[in-house]
């Protein structure tokens, strides 16, 4: 083993006004290790990461016990700027860690704060641009980027100062398959250079063969698997390491003759051009494509939040849109109140709260939920809405396998009385839920097909193509 990078001794944290947190955790992490931190949604993964990067107790209130040592130093005695030179972090929501509105300024911002010379900043920026294929993302407004593009900028900015330890919180959540696999290659390179990487995620396929140990969280407690193989053989019901060999049945005889939405020759700026398709009740359509392909823009056009420059969209009523970032559409004062804003039906609200494991949080403010819990709350909102067209933008980001399968079942249930449209990079989820695939590429529809046994190779080919595009 190499140098000891992080040590935790009897580490515990309980949030203010809550019994949740982590309890009596002890571990050691060494130079050059890749640690997968996983467990079901709400198990304490993000809490542990916040303890390691100093957000607990500096920002988050609660009771902290035990000790953390970083490179042999007690973290309690380290100032934040000292800790940040050793540990880099990428948060689950990249928007929450941006300090500027320009991508290039964001990438050099940490170096400016620490007094790097202009020559050093230029050299680091050039290397990051090459490593993360950021050529098309430089000097752009962060508000114009897709969620996946923002994630790539956040990942790159975490490496600007050559920190020895990197913490990633759900880094694959917003990435297309190609960029997720690229991230896996970058983590392998970091490992070879002796960097220590801790990845908190529910999706593992891009880390296959890279992981040294698995830290498994359950109800605030930690169990350590000494190898990737030991974790694979543990029997834990997890996401797949081998996503292209899933045994998932295809749905048959789906869809009705009732058309509820049509998109006719729609174009928007330089993002989309000549888009045509119809949606039928009873069918789940999944829109796939690389980061920045225009998927979310298309959803906004269907919801009439923006207007096309050319063409028409015809539909029955206004669709219900579940956004990728829950914080944009959570307005209630509590979880229960959030659902009453959709429909005042106490019996149904209680049923869905229990169904999605949110009943005990019914009095909690929505912003105090974990990312996965917010995602489940949004799905409950969709179940209550009674719309004929329902759109989901990345509904499984931050969800463990059980929650993902539950969301899949609910979307299929919704499609009995509605046309459901899903934007997703999550291959495993797509195989569970999709009746039809629409592939966006270069602003146009490159493929539109029913997903069945005969057409599965088309879906696989799309994912392989996205990987080739970022090499």
Order of alpha helices (4+ residues) and beta strands (2+ residues): beta-beta-beta-alpha-alpha-beta-beta-alpha-beta-alpha-alpha-alpha-beta-alpha-beta-beta-beta-alpha-beta-beta-beta-alpha-beta-beta-alpha-alpha-alpha-beta-alpha-beta-alpha-beta-beta-alpha
